[in-house]
């Protein structure tokens, strides 16, 4: 038997952690935007930096949706399908991360670091 206070405390902790993750994501986004502006136009570092922007955006969207869903109990109110946007955001983040990693690998190959 689950105690209501226990559920409320866990939900509050999850919401707090979600807010912290969103803040970290926004911080990372501001760092990446700042770094992008520092590199010269057309440089490979600028291209790599730009490729991480969508990754961070999708991770922030994932964290924001998850935190709102948990804080407002959308899953309990509207059903299981309220989790689907989380799968969408995290899947896109992984796809974009794969593309960024491939870009880094290709640059390493260009300089003879990777085979």
C-alpha positions as CSV (number, residue, x, y, z in Angstrom):
1,X,0.0,0.0,0.0
2,X,1.5,3.3,-1.1
3,X,1.3,6.3,1.2
4,X,0.0,9.6,-0.4
5,X,2.8,11.6,1.3
6,X,5.4,9.3,-0.2
7,X,3.9,9.7,-3.7
8,X,3.8,13.5,-3.3
9,X,7.4,13.6,-2.0
10,X,8.7,11.5,-4.9
11,X,6.7,13.6,-7.4
12,X,8.1,16.8,-5.9
13,X,11.6,15.4,-6.1
14,X,11.2,14.3,-9.7
15,X,9.8,17.8,-10.6
16,X,12.8,19.4,-8.8
17,X,15.3,17.2,-10.7
18,X,13.5,17.9,-13.9
19,X,13.7,21.7,-13.4
20,X,17.5,21.3,-12.6
21,X,17.9,19.3,-15.8
22,X,16.1,21.9,-17.8
23,X,18.3,24.6,-16.3
24,X,21.4,22.6,-17.2
25,X,20.2,22.2,-20.7
26,X,19.5,25.9,-21.1
27,X,23.0,26.6,-19.7
28,X,24.5,24.2,-22.2
29,X,22.5,25.8,-25.0
30,X,23.8,29.3,-24.1
31,X,27.4,28.0,-24.0
32,X,27.0,26.3,-27.4
33,X,25.5,29.4,-29.0
34,X,28.2,31.6,-27.5
35,X,30.9,29.2,-28.7
36,X,29.4,29.1,-32.2
37,X,29.8,32.9,-32.4
38,X,33.5,32.7,-31.5
39,X,34.5,30.4,-34.3
40,X,35.2,31.9,-37.8
41,X,32.6,31.3,-40.5
42,X,33.1,28.1,-42.4
43,X,35.4,26.6,-39.8
44,X,35.0,22.9,-38.9
45,X,34.7,23.7,-35.2
46,X,31.8,26.0,-36.0
47,X,30.2,23.2,-38.0
48,X,30.6,20.7,-35.2
49,X,29.3,23.2,-32.7
50,X,26.2,23.9,-34.8
51,X,25.5,20.2,-35.1
52,X,25.1,20.0,-31.3
53,X,22.4,22.7,-31.2
54,X,19.5,20.4,-32.2
55,X,20.7,17.7,-29.8
56,X,20.5,20.1,-26.9
57,X,17.2,21.5,-28.0
58,X,15.6,18.0,-28.2
59,X,17.0,17.1,-24.8
60,X,15.6,20.3,-23.3
61,X,12.2,19.5,-25.0
62,X,12.4,15.9,-23.6
63,X,13.1,17.2,-20.1
64,X,10.5,19.9,-20.2
65,X,7.8,17.6,-21.4
66,X,8.7,14.9,-18.9
67,X,8.7,17.4,-16.0
68,X,5.4,19.0,-17.0
69,X,3.8,15.5,-17.5
70,X,4.9,14.4,-14.0
71,X,4.2,17.7,-12.3
72,X,0.6,18.0,-13.7
73,X,0.0,14.2,-13.7
74,X,-0.9,14.2,-17.4
75,X,-0.3,10.5,-17.8
76,X,-2.8,9.7,-15.1
77,X,-5.3,12.2,-16.4
78,X,-5.0,11.6,-20.2
79,X,-3.5,8.2,-20.5
80,X,-0.3,6.4,-21.6
81,X,0.0,8.3,-24.9
82,X,1.2,11.4,-23.0
83,X,4.6,9.6,-22.9
84,X,4.9,9.5,-26.7
85,X,6.3,13.0,-27.1
86,X,9.2,12.0,-24.8
87,X,10.0,9.1,-27.1
88,X,9.9,11.4,-30.1
89,X,12.2,14.0,-28.5
90,X,14.7,11.5,-27.1
91,X,14.8,9.6,-30.5
92,X,15.5,12.8,-32.4
93,X,18.2,13.8,-29.9
94,X,19.9,10.4,-30.5
95,X,19.6,10.8,-34.3
96,X,21.1,14.3,-34.1
97,X,23.8,13.0,-31.8
98,X,24.7,10.3,-34.2
99,X,24.9,12.8,-37.1
100,X,27.2,15.1,-34.9
101,X,29.4,12.1,-34.0
102,X,29.6,11.1,-37.7
103,X,30.7,14.7,-38.5
104,X,33.4,14.6,-35.9
105,X,34.6,11.2,-37.2
106,X,34.7,12.5,-40.8
107,X,36.8,15.5,-39.6
108,X,39.1,13.1,-37.7
109,X,39.5,11.1,-40.9
110,X,40.3,14.2,-42.9
111,X,43.2,14.9,-40.6
112,X,44.4,11.3,-40.6
113,X,43.4,10.7,-36.9
114,X,40.8,8.0,-37.7
115,X,41.0,5.3,-40.3
